[in-house]
Amino acid sequence: MSALPPCPSCGSTYAYEDRGQFICPECGHEWTVDPSVADLPEERVWKDANGNVLQDGDTVTLIKDLKVKGSSAVIKVGTKVRGIRLVDGDHDIDCKIEGFGAMQLKSEFVRKA
């Protein structure tokens, strides 16, 4: 039996080969046998509520009234937010809303203006 490489994710020595890929039974990680076909991380694409692709610097409009956490204030539907920054995480938009200050929004509650 040939020596199989350990799992690059968890280091397990129990990896096995199946149809041109190595598979780790402990963590479920899969990687290719051919080093020329590397596992490149996919570039994340942020989309608004209508499916339009968002980019840094876009202007978006809120499609729902949003309560401000820790306050009794509400950001009303139709509020325009200019110059957004896209970040990873649950709340994937960093922005400044006039009259409220710095906020984090979910892309599912905005549409591209």
C-alpha positions as CSV (number, residue, x, y, z in Angstrom):
1,M,0.0,0.0,0.0
2,S,1.4,3.4,-0.9
3,A,1.8,6.2,1.6
4,L,-1.1,8.6,1.4
5,P,-0.6,12.3,2.5
6,P,-2.3,13.4,5.8
7,C,-5.3,15.6,5.7
8,P,-4.3,19.3,5.2
9,S,-7.2,20.4,7.3
10,C,-7.0,18.3,10.5
11,G,-3.8,16.3,10.0
12,S,-5.5,12.9,10.2
13,T,-3.5,10.0,8.8
14,Y,-6.7,8.0,7.8
15,A,-7.2,9.8,4.4
16,Y,-8.2,7.6,1.5
17,E,-8.4,8.1,-2.3
18,D,-11.6,8.0,-4.2
19,R,-12.0,8.8,-7.9
20,G,-9.0,11.2,-8.1
21,Q,-9.6,12.9,-4.8
22,F,-8.3,12.4,-1.3
23,I,-11.0,12.3,1.4
24,C,-10.6,12.6,5.2
25,P,-13.1,10.4,7.1
26,E,-12.6,12.4,10.3
27,C,-13.3,15.9,9.2
28,G,-14.8,15.4,5.7
29,H,-12.3,17.5,3.9
30,E,-11.7,16.7,0.2
31,W,-8.7,17.7,-1.9
32,T,-7.5,16.8,-5.3
33,V,-4.7,14.4,-6.1
34,D,-3.3,16.5,-9.0
35,P,-1.4,19.5,-7.5
36,S,-2.0,21.6,-10.7
37,V,-5.7,21.6,-9.7
38,A,-5.4,23.4,-6.4
39,D,-8.3,24.1,-4.1
40,L,-8.5,27.8,-4.6
41,P,-11.0,29.6,-2.3
42,E,-13.9,30.9,-4.2
43,E,-14.3,34.7,-4.3
44,R,-17.4,35.7,-2.3
45,V,-20.2,37.5,-4.2
46,W,-22.6,39.7,-2.2
47,K,-26.1,40.1,-3.6
48,D,-29.0,42.3,-2.5
49,A,-32.6,41.2,-1.9
50,N,-33.3,41.3,-5.7
51,G,-30.2,39.3,-6.6
52,N,-28.1,42.2,-7.9
53,V,-24.4,42.0,-7.2
54,L,-23.2,44.5,-4.7
55,Q,-19.7,46.2,-4.7
56,D,-17.8,48.5,-2.4
57,G,-19.0,52.1,-2.7
58,D,-22.5,51.3,-4.0
59,T,-25.6,53.1,-2.9
60,V,-28.3,50.9,-1.5
61,T,-31.9,51.5,-0.2
62,L,-33.5,49.7,2.7
63,I,-36.5,47.5,1.9
64,K,-37.6,47.0,5.5
65,D,-37.9,49.1,8.7
66,L,-34.9,48.1,10.8
67,K,-34.9,48.4,14.6
68,V,-31.6,49.8,16.0
69,K,-30.3,47.3,18.6
70,G,-30.0,48.9,22.0
71,S,-32.2,51.8,21.1
72,S,-35.8,52.6,20.5
73,A,-34.9,54.2,17.1
74,V,-36.0,52.7,13.8
75,I,-34.4,53.2,10.4
76,K,-37.3,53.6,7.9
77,V,-37.8,51.7,4.7
78,G,-36.5,53.7,1.7
79,T,-33.5,55.2,3.6
80,K,-30.6,55.6,1.2
81,V,-27.2,54.4,2.3
82,R,-24.2,55.7,0.3
83,G,-20.7,54.3,0.1
84,I,-21.1,50.8,1.5
85,R,-18.2,48.5,2.4
86,L,-18.6,44.8,2.0
87,V,-17.2,42.5,4.8
88,D,-17.4,38.9,5.7
89,G,-19.8,37.8,8.5
90,D,-23.5,37.7,9.3
91,H,-23.9,41.5,8.9
92,D,-22.0,41.9,5.6
93,I,-22.4,45.6,5.0
94,D,-20.5,48.3,6.9
95,C,-21.9,51.8,6.4
96,K,-22.7,55.2,7.9
97,I,-26.4,56.2,7.9
98,E,-27.1,59.9,8.1
99,G,-28.6,60.7,11.5
100,F,-27.7,57.3,13.0
101,G,-23.9,56.9,12.5
102,A,-21.9,53.7,11.8
103,M,-24.0,50.6,11.3
104,Q,-23.8,47.0,10.0
105,L,-26.5,45.7,7.7
106,K,-27.5,42.4,6.2
107,S,-27.5,42.4,2.4
108,E,-30.9,40.7,2.4
109,F,-32.6,43.9,3.7
110,V,-31.2,46.3,1.0
111,R,-31.6,46.7,-2.8
112,K,-29.1,48.4,-5.1
113,A,-30.1,52.0,-6.0
